[in-house]
Amino acid sequence: MTLIELLIVIVLIALAGGLLIPSSHTAEPELLRVAGEVLAADLALARSLALLEGKTYRVIFAPDGDQYTIVPDPPGRLPVSLPFTAGGQQEGQLAFRLSDIPQAGRTARVLTVLPTGPASQAAVEFTPFGSLNRDQNVSIVLGLTQRAREWRVMLTVDAVTGRCELGEPFCPSDTPVGNYTTTPPR
């Protein structure tokens, strides 16, 4: 073998190895982004229902951070019947589960709703005008744990327009799980 042939073989082996060995840091952010996009779409649905009916709609988060429901205020029938919902449809509410999202949902959870607090006490409320019923933006922090690392993504709901903006997924630190708080950097 000549030196050029040897270099070509080494380059081909390196390229094949790069294609066969997936990057350990690309899957988690993408899975978390998908869960964030689903939640953003459901918040947009609640906002649209509030505008359509001219009444308040709440998105209420369950204590486990997996389920959330869209409920009109005052309670009543929903104006639409959706062909499917991830968590089921009960009389007067739509229920969704992050764990029902293929791949992404099995570990993605709503961790915090700021400024309210933990997901167990949180709700996002849209007025009949599509805005929030508060004078400040709401930030929803989703988290995903894989391979002993935690990833976060923040979804911000604008107080005036009610529109959602999904941030970029981030890993708060390289510290092992449990050694830091769930509050994202600002």
C-alpha positions in Angstrom: 0.0 0.0 0.0 1.1 3.5 -0.7 0.8 6.3 1.7 -2.1 7.8 -0.3 -4.0 4.6 -0.2 -3.5 4.3 3.5 -4.7 7.8 4.1 -7.8 7.1 2.0 -8.6 4.0 4.0 -8.2 5.9 7.3 -10.5 8.7 6.0 -13.1 6.2 4.9 -13.0 4.4 8.3 -13.4 7.8 10.1 -16.4 8.8 7.9 -18.1 5.4 8.4 -17.5 5.6 12.2 -19.0 9.1 12.3 -22.1 7.9 10.5 -22.5 4.8 12.5 -22.0 6.3 16.0 -24.8 8.7 16.7 -24.1 11.9 18.6 -25.1 11.6 22.2 -26.1 15.2 22.4 -28.5 15.6 19.5 -31.4 13.3 20.5 -32.4 14.9 23.8 -32.6 18.5 22.6 -34.7 17.4 19.6 -37.0 15.3 21.7 -37.5 18.1 24.1 -38.1 20.6 21.2 -40.9 18.3 19.9 -42.6 18.2 23.4 -42.3 22.0 23.6 -43.9 22.4 20.1 -46.8 20.1 21.1 -47.4 22.1 24.3 -47.2 25.4 22.3 -49.7 24.1 19.8 -52.1 23.2 22.6 -51.7 26.6 24.2 -52.5 28.2 20.8 -55.6 25.9 20.7 -56.8 27.3 24.1 -56.1 30.8 22.9 -58.1 30.2 19.7 -61.0 28.7 21.7 -61.0 31.8 23.9 -61.2 34.1 20.9 -63.8 31.9 19.1 -66.2 31.7 22.0 -65.5 35.1 23.6 -64.8 33.5 27.0 -61.9 32.6 29.3 -60.1 29.3 28.8 -57.6 27.8 31.2 -54.8 25.3 30.6 -54.4 23.6 33.9 -51.2 21.5 34.6 -51.5 18.3 36.6 -49.2 17.7 39.6 -47.2 15.0 37.8 -46.2 17.5 35.0 -47.3 15.0 32.4 -51.0 15.9 31.9 -52.7 19.2 31.3 -56.3 20.1 30.4 -58.0 22.9 28.5 -61.1 24.0 30.4 -63.5 26.8 29.6 -64.6 29.3 32.3 -67.4 29.1 33.1 -67.5 25.3 32.6 -69.6 24.1 29.6 -69.5 22.3 26.4 -66.6 22.9 24.1 -67.5 24.5 20.7 -65.5 21.9 18.8 -65.1 18.2 18.8 -61.6 17.2 18.0 -61.0 14.0 16.1 -58.4 13.0 18.6 -56.7 14.2 21.7 -53.6 12.7 23.3 -55.1 12.2 26.8 -58.8 12.0 26.0 -61.8 14.3 25.8 -64.2 14.5 28.7 -67.3 16.6 28.8 -66.3 20.2 28.9 -62.5 19.7 28.7 -59.7 18.5 26.6 -57.0 16.5 28.3 -53.5 15.9 26.9 -50.5 13.8 28.1 -46.9 14.5 27.2 -46.2 10.8 27.7 -48.4 10.0 24.7 -46.0 11.8 22.3 -44.0 9.1 20.6 -40.4 9.0 21.9 -40.3 12.6 23.3 -43.1 12.2 25.8 -41.9 9.3 27.8 -39.6 11.4 29.9 -40.6 15.0 29.1 -42.4 16.8 31.9 -43.6 20.3 32.7 -41.4 21.3 35.6 -42.2 24.9 36.4 -44.6 27.6 35.4 -43.2 31.0 36.2 -44.1 33.3 37.9 -46.7 30.9 39.4 -44.5 28.1 40.8 -44.5 24.3 40.5 -46.6 22.7 37.8 -48.8 21.3 40.5 -50.3 24.8 41.2 -50.1 26.2 37.8 -52.6 27.3 35.1 -52.3 29.6 32.1 -55.5 31.6 31.5 -56.5 33.2 28.2 -59.1 36.0 28.2 -61.8 36.4 25.5 -59.4 38.8 23.7 -56.6 36.1 23.4 -54.3 37.8 26.0 -53.4 36.4 29.4 -55.3 37.4 32.4 -52.1 38.9 34.0 -49.8 41.7 33.2 -46.7 39.7 32.9 -45.5 37.0 30.5 -45.7 33.3 31.7 -42.7 31.0 31.2 -43.3 27.2 31.2 -40.2 25.1 31.7 -40.2 21.6 30.3 -37.5 19.1 31.3 -36.3 15.8 30.0 -33.8 13.4 31.7 -31.8 10.9 29.7 -28.5 9.3 30.4 -28.2 10.9 33.8 -28.4 14.4 32.3 -31.2 16.9 32.5 -32.3 19.1 29.6 -34.6 22.1 29.7 -36.5 24.2 27.3 -38.5 27.3 28.1 -41.8 28.3 26.4 -42.8 31.9 26.9 -46.4 33.0 26.6 -46.7 36.8 25.9 -49.1 38.5 28.3 -50.5 40.9 25.7 -50.8 38.8 22.6 -51.1 35.3 24.1 -48.7 33.9 21.6 -46.1 31.3 22.5 -42.4 31.4 21.8 -40.3 28.2 22.2 -36.7 28.8 23.3 -33.7 26.6 22.5 -33.2 23.4 24.6 -30.3 23.7 27.0 -28.5 21.6 29.6 -28.2 23.7 32.8 -24.9 22.2 33.7 -22.8 19.1 33.3 -23.6 18.3 37.0 -25.3 15.0 37.5 -29.1 14.9 38.0 -30.4 16.3 41.2 -27.5 18.8 42.1 -29.2 22.0 40.9 -32.5 23.7 40.8 -35.1 23.6 38.0 -35.0 27.4 37.5 -33.5 28.1 34.1 -30.9 30.8 33.4 -32.2 34.2 32.5 
